[in-house]
Amino acid sequence: MKKITFILLGCISALLLSSQSFAETTMSQEGQYIFNSLGFYLGGVLVAFMAAGFCMLESGLVTTKSVSTIAAKNIGKFAICSLIFFLVGYNLAYGVPEGGYVGSFTIWTDSSDAETGYSGYSDWFFQTMFVCATASIVSGAVAERIKIWPFFIFAAIMAGVIYPISMGWQWGGGWLASGGFSDFAGSTLVHGCGGAAALAGVIVLGAREGRFGRKGEKKSMQPFAASSIPLVTLGTFLLWFGWFGFNGFSQLAMGTFDDVNAISKIAVNTHLAGAAGTFTGAAITRLIGGKTDIVMMLNGALAGLVAITAEPLTPGPISAMVIGSIGAIIMYFGTKMLESYGLDDVVGAIPVHMFAGIFGTLVVPLTNPDTSFGTQFIGTASVCIFSFALSWATFTALKSTIGLRISKAAEKLGTDKAEVGVTAYSIRD
């Protein structure tokens, strides 16, 4: 009780630091610094929980013989991306000259002062969670047949080169920002980038053994039993909760009345888009397949959340629901399209993140008049093509050198035994 009282008194004291009247809703410079930094910290914590969500979702959708490997990949990726983004990625993204293309390959250092408006440490923490999320998108798509250490190498390149450069074009003040491109919280810069990289990985790796029939055979896709649907559901909930930090604190400030009001509106729109996506996933599978597909409901929720991420502030609540619903529809038909081409995306990362992310970014001008459809197309295409090309080159190089995919014998045995030597479940598929 004493701690709660202390926190409340601290907040009241910060508010009283304002040099203006309450009606003017303006804090002192120090007060804004405190609240902005607190916002970055709280947002970063929420987005960090998404790492757990991705791990749970991926672990639940793979077969039981691969779950320990998924856990190892996710905790390893989280650590590697954080280290690399500190050593190289941050300054590569945020050291871009105005209207430029590439920042500097230097180690991040704190440059906080009252004039910046926030703690540099809190900003680095918040931004690092975004690169971890981007790499997580790739992890799920290539699951059950990629070797652990080649994936770790790819994650390092994603965190140190691919994501920072393309993200810097917009959020670092580069050429896309100068050209009027708009992506509020990363429908393209995070989700499109990660989804494009995932597509490259899926193409280079190929499908899991037995997933599709050989060429010329009239054999339908073979369903692989998920290890735990409740775990997938819990992972989706965690991702959904984390999205309030992902989108809300992308306002990048909470030291004024307008900032806090914007964060609140963003939370409402984000939530409604996810809810609409969930319902649409349920409805479309019932109407088309005759049964309500829980996986499509969960991916529908994520697709709705991805779609609204490009612009969660300017739409009204009804518009947010429409955007979320359409995102889920795109996810559903995108999933079927990938399956028709024999592309094995284990968790549906490409239709959820890339397809829904592209849609969300392209429709921003419908509610935000400060950008245009042409500008949005150029920005979206540039980021996705860049990510796909560099990811394809990286995966191909790894395949040709140290090897990318586990052997057929190891795949049959399961990556848990073949890669980490620890089985997650005693029951085998």
C-alpha positions, -999 to +999 in steps of 0.1 A: +000+000+000+029+024+008+045+017-026+012+025-044+008+057-024+044+067-032+039+061-069+006+081-069+023+110-050+052+109-075+028+112-105+009+141-088+042+158-081+053+155-117+020+170-129+025+199-105+059+206-122+040+222-150+049+258-156+015+263-173-020+260-160-037+226-162-061+239-188-032+244-211-022+208-206+015+215-209+041+200-185+075+214-176+104+201-197+115+179-169+080+165-164+077+157-201+111+140-200+100+118-171+067+107-186+080+102-221+108+080-208+083+061-187+062+056-218+091+041-237+099+018-208+063+006-203+058+002-241+091-018-243+080-041-215+047-048-233+064-054-266+089-077-248+060-099-238+053-104-275+085-125-276+068-149-252+037-148-274+056-157-305+074-185-287+041-199-274+023-196-308+051-213-327+056-240-301+019-248-302+016-250-340+046-273-346+045-310-340+054-324-306+088-335-318+100-300-325+088-279-295+121-278-275+139-266-306+114-238-311+119-227-275+157-227-280+153-207-312+131-181-296+152-174-265+184-174-286+170-151-312+158-127-285+193-125-270+211-123-303+189-096-318+193-075-287+231-077-287+235-070-324+211-041-324+231-026-296+264-031-314+253-021-349+216-019-356+204+012-337+229+037-352+225+021-386+188+029-384+188+062-365+221+077-378+206+082-413+212+116-428+180+135-436+166+120-467+194+095-469+196+057-470+221+043-445+233+052-410+266+044-394+280+010-384+288+021-348+279+010-313+250+027-296+258+053-270+235+073-248+230+109-258+202+118-233+197+153-221+167+175-213+165+187-249+159+152-264+127+149-244+133+114-232+160+090-219+181+075-246+183+043-226+145+039-226+143+046-263+170+020-271+151-005-250+118+002-267+132+001-303+151-031-296+119-050-288+107-042-323+137-058-340+132-089-319+095-091-330+106-088-367+129-118-364+102-138-346+080-135-377+107-154-397+112-180-370+076-193-372+075-196-410+107-217-413+101-239-383+107-277-381+133-279-409+159-252-404+191-258-384+194-237-352+227-221-358+221-210-394+189-194-381+208-176-354+232-162-380+202-150-401+187-134-370+219-115-364+219-102-400+182-093-398+189-073-366+221-058-377+215-050-414+182-058-430+157-044-405+178-013-394+185-001-429+149-004-442+135+009-410+159+039-410+144+050-444+113+060-425+117+062-387+153+073-390+144+103-411+156+087-444+143+090-480+109+075-473+102+099-445+112+128-467+090+116-494+059+115-472+056+078-466+036+069-434+038+038-413+029+047-377+039+015-359+053-008-386+027-026-407+054-026-434+085-016-415+082-045-390+055-069-402+061-065-440+098-067-435+096-098-414+070-114-437+091-108-468+121-123-451+099-153-441+088-158-477+124-159-488+133-185-462+103-207-470+112-207-507+149-215-501+142-242-475+113-259-492+084-276-475+086-301-446+088-337-457+054-351-464+036-318-463+028-318-500+027-345-527+054-347-553+051-328-586+025-343-608+008-362-580-028-354-572-022-354-535-037-328-512-018-311-485-013-332-455-023-317-422+003-319-394-010-322-359-003-291-338+013-298-304-010-276-283-038-254-295-043-239-260-006-228-261-012-212-295-042-194-280-023-182-250+005-170-273-021-150-294-035-134-263+000-123-252+007-109-287-026-091-285-018-076-251+017-066-263+002-048-293-011-021-269+026-012-263+036-018-299+010+006-313+001+028-283+036+038-273+046+044-310+030+078-302+066+083-288+054+107-261+030+109-232+039+142-217+009+161-229-029+159-229-029+152-266-003+125-264-021+106-237-055+110-255-039+097-287-025+066-269-059+059-255-075+062-289-048+040-305-055+013-278-093+013-287-087+011-324-061-016-320-083-037-298-113-033-321-093-043-352-081-074-335-116-083-323-130-078-359-103-099-373-111-127-348-148-127-357-141-126-394-117-156-391-144-175-374-172-165-398-153-171-430-142-206-420-177-215-410-192-202-442-166-217-465-155-249-447-186-256-425-165-256-393-151-228-372-113-231-375-097-220-342-063-214-360-079-191-385-096-173-357-063-167-340-045-157-372-075-135-380-069-117-348-033-112-356-040-101-392-064-075-379-039-062-355-012-061-382-035-043-406-043-014-382-007-010-371+002+013-401-023+039-389-041+033-356-047+069-347-066+086-375-094+060-382-126+061-362-136+029-344-158+016-372-131+021-397-106+003-375-130-027-374-134-027-411-096-026-416-092-055-391-119-075-408-104-071-443-070-079-429-084-113-417-100-120-451-067-113-468-049-136-444-074-164-451-071-163-489-034-156-487-030-188-467-048-208-493-028-192-521+005-202-504-007-238-499-017-240-536+019-231-545+033-257-521+049-231-498+050-244-463+045-216-438+041-234-405+024-207-385+009-186-413+034-158-407+035-146-444-003-140-449-006-126-413+023-102-413+033-095-449-001-097-467-021-080-440+007-056-433+009-045-470-029-039-470-028-019-438-001+003-451-016+009-486-050+021-471-035+047-448-045+076-471-082+067-466-080+081-431-047+101-431-047+129-458-010+137-451+001+109-474-009+094-508-015+060-523+015+064-546+038+072-518+025+043-497+030+019-526+066+030-532+074+027-495+058-007-490+073-022-522+108-008-513+109-023-478+094-057-488+116-061-519+147-050-500+140-075-472+131-103-495+162-098-517+187-096-488+170-125-469+170-147-500+207-140-505+215-147-469+195-180-468+210-191-501+246-183-489+240-203-457+225-232-477+256-233-499+282-230-471+273-244-437+240-259-446+205-246-438+182-275-436+184-306-413+186-340-430+156-361-439+166-386-412+168-358-386+135-343-397+118-377-393+133-382-359+124-346-349+144-315-343+142-319-305+163-350-306+184-341-336+192-304-328+189-299-290+188-333-275+159-324-252+123-336-258+095-314-248+068-341-247+070-378-242+042-385-267+053-385-303+034-378-335 
